[in-house]
Amino acid sequence: MSKKDYYQIASGKLERKKRHCPKCGPGVFLAEHVDRISCGKCGYTEFKKK
């Protein structure tokens, strides 16, 4: 995916589709895997509940 696919325009405002990393801040998005959500920059990981 390219960076432009991470955003959408709604009601005249730019909105992010994906979550950002709580450690790195806005601009660094979390990658969504089958069993986890992780940051490629700092390694922050949240595991999904089954």
TIFI-745409 format. One record per residue: residue number from 1; residue in one letter; x, z negated, y of N, C-alpha, C, O in turn. Coordinates in Angstrom, 3 decimals, decimal comma. Layout:
# TIFI-745409
pos = NUM; code = A; neast = X; nup = Z; nnorth = Y; caeast = X; caup = Z; canorth = Y; ceast = X; cup = Z; cnorth = Y; oeast = X; oup = Z; onorth = Y
...
***
This chain:
# TIFI-745409
pos = 1; code = M; neast = 0,828; nup = 0,000; nnorth = -1,180; caeast = 0,000; caup = 0,000; canorth = 0,000; ceast = 0,874; cup = 0,000; cnorth = 1,246; oeast = 1,955; oup = -0,589; onorth = 1,266
pos = 2; code = S; neast = 0,397; nup = 0,657; nnorth = 2,262; caeast = 1,119; caup = 0,627; canorth = 3,530; ceast = 0,539; cup = -0,485; cnorth = 4,408; oeast = -0,551; oup = -0,991; onorth = 4,142
pos = 3; code = K; neast = 1,272; nup = -0,854; nnorth = 5,445; caeast = 0,857; caup = -1,958; canorth = 6,316; ceast = -0,508; cup = -1,712; cnorth = 6,961; oeast = -1,252; oup = -2,660; onorth = 7,211
pos = 4; code = K; neast = -0,840; nup = -0,457; nnorth = 7,229; caeast = -2,119; caup = -0,163; canorth = 7,877; ceast = -3,308; cup = -0,506; cnorth = 6,977; oeast = -4,417; oup = -0,699; onorth = 7,476
pos = 5; code = D; neast = -3,098; nup = -0,583; nnorth = 5,678; caeast = -4,172; caup = -0,927; canorth = 4,753; ceast = -4,466; cup = -2,426; cnorth = 4,734; oeast = -5,460; oup = -2,844; onorth = 4,142
pos = 6; code = Y; neast = -3,628; nup = -3,240; nnorth = 5,365; caeast = -3,812; caup = -4,691; canorth = 5,404; ceast = -4,712; cup = -5,131; cnorth = 6,552; oeast = -5,034; oup = -6,314; onorth = 6,659
pos = 7; code = Y; neast = -5,126; nup = -4,201; nnorth = 7,415; caeast = -5,937; caup = -4,521; canorth = 8,589; ceast = -7,205; cup = -3,697; cnorth = 8,601; oeast = -7,271; oup = -2,633; onorth = 7,986
pos = 8; code = Q; neast = -8,231; nup = -4,199; nnorth = 9,316; caeast = -9,454; caup = -3,440; canorth = 9,536; ceast = -9,982; cup = -3,773; cnorth = 10,926; oeast = -9,674; oup = -4,829; onorth = 11,478
pos = 9; code = I; neast = -10,768; nup = -2,879; nnorth = 11,481; caeast = -11,361; caup = -3,114; canorth = 12,793; ceast = -12,833; cup = -3,447; cnorth = 12,582; oeast = -13,583; oup = -2,656; onorth = 12,010
pos = 10; code = A; neast = -13,239; nup = -4,633; nnorth = 13,054; caeast = -14,626; caup = -5,071; canorth = 12,953; ceast = -15,049; cup = -5,659; cnorth = 14,289; oeast = -14,377; oup = -6,537; onorth = 14,829
pos = 11; code = S; neast = -16,148; nup = -5,179; nnorth = 14,812; caeast = -16,682; caup = -5,643; canorth = 16,108; ceast = -15,670; cup = -5,465; cnorth = 17,234; oeast = -15,620; oup = -6,275; onorth = 18,160
pos = 12; code = G; neast = -14,873; nup = -4,420; nnorth = 17,158; caeast = -13,890; caup = -4,150; canorth = 18,197; ceast = -12,648; cup = -5,014; cnorth = 18,132; oeast = -11,820; oup = -4,967; onorth = 19,041
pos = 13; code = K; neast = -12,498; nup = -5,809; nnorth = 17,072; caeast = -11,328; caup = -6,679; canorth = 16,918; ceast = -10,569; cup = -6,318; cnorth = 15,651; oeast = -11,152; oup = -5,859; onorth = 14,669
pos = 14; code = L; neast = -9,270; nup = -6,531; nnorth = 15,689; caeast = -8,422; caup = -6,277; canorth = 14,538; ceast = -8,437; cup = -7,501; cnorth = 13,631; oeast = -8,160; oup = -8,612; onorth = 14,083
pos = 15; code = E; neast = -8,759; nup = -7,303; nnorth = 12,346; caeast = -8,818; caup = -8,407; canorth = 11,389; ceast = -7,886; cup = -8,132; cnorth = 10,217; oeast = -7,709; oup = -6,986; onorth = 9,805
pos = 16; code = R; neast = -7,298; nup = -9,188; nnorth = 9,690; caeast = -6,428; caup = -9,073; canorth = 8,526; ceast = -7,270; cup = -9,134; cnorth = 7,261; oeast = -8,189; oup = -9,948; onorth = 7,168
pos = 17; code = K; neast = -6,967; nup = -8,277; nnorth = 6,282; caeast = -7,683; caup = -8,281; canorth = 5,013; ceast = -7,067; cup = -9,287; cnorth = 4,043; oeast = -7,785; oup = -9,926; onorth = 3,274
pos = 18; code = K; neast = -5,753; nup = -9,428; nnorth = 4,075; caeast = -5,060; caup = -10,322; canorth = 3,156; ceast = -4,661; cup = -11,614; cnorth = 3,846; oeast = -4,584; oup = -11,677; onorth = 5,073
pos = 19; code = R; neast = -4,409; nup = -12,642; nnorth = 3,046; caeast = -3,977; caup = -13,926; canorth = 3,584; ceast = -2,517; cup = -13,858; cnorth = 3,994; oeast = -1,750; oup = -13,066; onorth = 3,447
pos = 20; code = H; neast = -2,132; nup = -14,688; nnorth = 4,957; caeast = -0,736; caup = -14,759; canorth = 5,342; ceast = -0,103; cup = -16,014; cnorth = 4,743; oeast = -0,811; oup = -16,934; onorth = 4,333
pos = 21; code = C; neast = 1,202; nup = -16,050; nnorth = 4,693; caeast = 1,942; caup = -17,165; canorth = 4,104; ceast = 1,867; cup = -18,376; cnorth = 5,034; oeast = 2,137; oup = -18,244; onorth = 6,228
pos = 22; code = P; neast = 1,506; nup = -19,557; nnorth = 4,512; caeast = 1,440; caup = -20,744; canorth = 5,363; ceast = 2,814; cup = -21,239; cnorth = 5,819; oeast = 2,909; oup = -21,931; onorth = 6,833
pos = 23; code = K; neast = 3,870; nup = -20,898; nnorth = 5,093; caeast = 5,225; caup = -21,307; canorth = 5,483; ceast = 5,847; cup = -20,328; cnorth = 6,477; oeast = 6,445; oup = -20,749; onorth = 7,467
pos = 24; code = C; neast = 5,711; nup = -19,032; nnorth = 6,222; caeast = 6,345; caup = -18,004; canorth = 7,054; ceast = 5,524; cup = -17,674; cnorth = 8,295; oeast = 6,082; oup = -17,271; onorth = 9,316
pos = 25; code = G; neast = 4,211; nup = -17,840; nnorth = 8,221; caeast = 3,356; caup = -17,580; canorth = 9,364; ceast = 2,728; cup = -16,197; cnorth = 9,345; oeast = 2,937; oup = -15,428; onorth = 8,407
pos = 26; code = P; neast = 1,955; nup = -15,880; nnorth = 10,383; caeast = 1,290; caup = -14,574; canorth = 10,453; ceast = 2,306; cup = -13,428; cnorth = 10,470; oeast = 3,374; oup = -13,537; onorth = 11,074
pos = 27; code = G; neast = 1,959; nup = -12,348; nnorth = 9,808; caeast = 2,860; caup = -11,202; canorth = 9,741; ceast = 3,508; cup = -11,066; cnorth = 8,383; oeast = 3,989; oup = -9,988; onorth = 8,032
pos = 28; code = V; neast = 3,530; nup = -12,147; nnorth = 7,606; caeast = 4,066; caup = -12,113; canorth = 6,237; ceast = 2,888; cup = -12,353; cnorth = 5,307; oeast = 2,357; oup = -13,462; onorth = 5,237
pos = 29; code = F; neast = 2,484; nup = -11,310; nnorth = 4,597; caeast = 1,308; caup = -11,390; canorth = 3,750; ceast = 1,656; cup = -11,871; cnorth = 2,349; oeast = 2,783; oup = -11,705; onorth = 1,881
pos = 30; code = L; neast = 0,661; nup = -12,476; nnorth = 1,684; caeast = 0,824; caup = -12,928; canorth = 0,308; ceast = 0,432; cup = -11,798; cnorth = -0,643; oeast = -0,565; oup = -11,109; onorth = -0,428
pos = 31; code = A; neast = 1,221; nup = -11,623; nnorth = -1,684; caeast = 0,935; caup = -10,616; canorth = -2,704; ceast = -0,029; cup = -11,207; cnorth = -3,718; oeast = 0,123; oup = -12,357; onorth = -4,130
pos = 32; code = E; neast = -1,017; nup = -10,425; nnorth = -4,121; caeast = -2,011; caup = -10,896; canorth = -5,085; ceast = -1,674; cup = -10,351; cnorth = -6,461; oeast = -1,672; oup = -9,140; onorth = -6,681
pos = 33; code = H; neast = -1,386; nup = -11,269; nnorth = -7,393; caeast = -1,118; caup = -10,924; canorth = -8,788; ceast = -2,312; cup = -11,365; cnorth = -9,629; oeast = -3,265; oup = -11,940; onorth = -9,105
pos = 34; code = V; neast = -2,261; nup = -11,099; nnorth = -10,908; caeast = -3,374; caup = -11,441; canorth = -11,794; ceast = -3,589; cup = -12,951; cnorth = -11,856; oeast = -4,729; oup = -13,411; onorth = -11,813
pos = 35; code = D; neast = -2,513; nup = -13,725; nnorth = -11,955; caeast = -2,626; caup = -15,167; canorth = -12,144; ceast = -2,125; cup = -16,009; cnorth = -10,972; oeast = -2,170; oup = -17,238; onorth = -11,039
pos = 36; code = R; neast = -1,647; nup = -15,370; nnorth = -9,892; caeast = -1,092; caup = -16,126; canorth = -8,776; ceast = -1,119; cup = -15,317; cnorth = -7,482; oeast = -1,342; oup = -14,106; onorth = -7,489
pos = 37; code = I; neast = -0,888; nup = -16,013; nnorth = -6,378; caeast = -0,710; caup = -15,405; canorth = -5,064; ceast = 0,645; cup = -15,880; cnorth = -4,583; oeast = 0,899; oup = -17,085; onorth = -4,553
pos = 38; code = S; neast = 1,529; nup = -14,953; nnorth = -4,201; caeast = 2,883; caup = -15,369; canorth = -3,856; ceast = 3,430; cup = -14,641; cnorth = -2,638; oeast = 2,984; oup = -13,549; onorth = -2,285
pos = 39; code = C; neast = 4,416; nup = -15,285; nnorth = -2,002; caeast = 5,112; caup = -14,722; canorth = -0,849; ceast = 6,443; cup = -14,159; cnorth = -1,340; oeast = 7,186; oup = -14,842; onorth = -2,045
pos = 40; code = G; neast = 6,739; nup = -12,940; nnorth = -0,975; caeast = 7,992; caup = -12,313; canorth = -1,380; ceast = 9,173; cup = -12,744; cnorth = -0,539; oeast = 10,321; oup = -12,540; onorth = -0,932
pos = 41; code = K; neast = 8,911; nup = -13,337; nnorth = 0,611; caeast = 9,985; caup = -13,738; canorth = 1,514; ceast = 10,536; cup = -15,126; cnorth = 1,177; oeast = 11,747; oup = -15,290; onorth = 1,030
pos = 42; code = C; neast = 9,654; nup = -16,126; nnorth = 1,054; caeast = 10,118; caup = -17,506; canorth = 0,841; ceast = 9,861; cup = -18,019; cnorth = -0,571; oeast = 10,417; oup = -19,048; onorth = -0,955
pos = 43; code = G; neast = 9,028; nup = -17,326; nnorth = -1,357; caeast = 8,761; caup = -17,750; canorth = -2,721; ceast = 7,565; cup = -18,672; cnorth = -2,868; oeast = 7,310; oup = -19,168; onorth = -3,966
pos = 44; code = Y; neast = 6,820; nup = -18,918; nnorth = -1,792; caeast = 5,623; caup = -19,759; canorth = -1,854; ceast = 4,652; cup = -19,163; cnorth = -2,869; oeast = 4,408; oup = -17,956; onorth = -2,858
pos = 45; code = T; neast = 4,088; nup = -20,011; nnorth = -3,758; caeast = 3,197; caup = -19,539; canorth = -4,811; ceast = 1,996; cup = -20,455; cnorth = -4,953; oeast = 2,131; oup = -21,678; onorth = -4,927
pos = 46; code = E; neast = 0,821; nup = -19,860; nnorth = -5,103; caeast = -0,406; caup = -20,574; canorth = -5,446; ceast = -0,913; cup = -19,946; cnorth = -6,723; oeast = -1,010; oup = -18,722; onorth = -6,820
pos = 47; code = F; neast = -1,242; nup = -20,778; nnorth = -7,716; caeast = -1,770; caup = -20,270; canorth = -8,962; ceast = -3,286; cup = -20,243; cnorth = -8,897; oeast = -3,918; oup = -21,160; onorth = -8,372
pos = 48; code = K; neast = -3,866; nup = -19,161; nnorth = -9,446; caeast = -5,314; caup = -19,011; canorth = -9,458; ceast = -5,885; cup = -19,848; cnorth = -10,590; oeast = -5,272; oup = -19,975; onorth = -11,650
pos = 49; code = K; neast = -7,070; nup = -20,423; nnorth = -10,359; caeast = -7,756; caup = -21,185; canorth = -11,391; ceast = -8,536; cup = -20,224; cnorth = -12,279; oeast = -9,085; oup = -19,231; onorth = -11,803
pos = 50; code = K; neast = -8,578; nup = -20,521; nnorth = -13,543; caeast = -9,291; caup = -19,653; canorth = -14,496; ceast = -10,712; cup = -20,069; cnorth = -14,669; oeast = -11,449; oup = -19,447; onorth = -15,434
***
